[in-house]
Amino acid sequence: MGRKPAEQRISDRVMIGAPTTVKWGEDELTGFLELLNLAGGYVATPRAPDLGEYVELNFSLPGDRRNFRVRGSVVFVGDSALARNGFGTRFERPPAALLDAIKNLNRGH
C-alpha cells in the first residue's frame, strides 16, 4: 500500500520526534514517533515489524504529560522522508484524548 498524497490525508502530518515503545508479538523495542496525524504515524526503529502486523505504541506528545497507548496496524515498512528505517502504522480505534491532542499539535504548527 502506497502513501497517500497530502490532499487525501485525514489531517496534516506533524513532525514530533517522541520516544516510543513498540510491542508486537513477543517483541518490544524503543524508537521515535517522527511523523503523526489523526490516522497514524511513522515510527523510526532499528528493526520493524512485518507489513500487516499489529503493534502497540506507547508515547507522550510534546507539551503533554499524558502517556498514550494505541494499537495500530503496520501499513508501510522502509525508510522515511528523513531517511530513517522504521514503519508506518494506521491507528485502530485511537482514544478520543489522543485525537484531541493531535488536533492541538496541528494548531500549533
HELIX and SHEET records of a PDB file:
HELIX    1   1 ALA A    6  GLN A    8  5                                   3    
HELIX    2   2 ALA A   96  ARG A  107  1                                  12    
SHEET    1   A 7 VAL A  14  TRP A  24  0                                        
SHEET    2   A 7 ASP A  27  ASN A  37 -1                                        
SHEET    3   A 7 GLY A  40  ALA A  44 -1                                        
SHEET    4   A 7 ASN A  85  GLU A  92 -1                                        
SHEET    5   A 7 PHE A  68  ASP A  79 -1                                        
SHEET    6   A 7 TYR A  54  PHE A  59 -1                                        
SHEET    7   A 7 VAL A  14  TRP A  24 -1                                        
END                                                                             
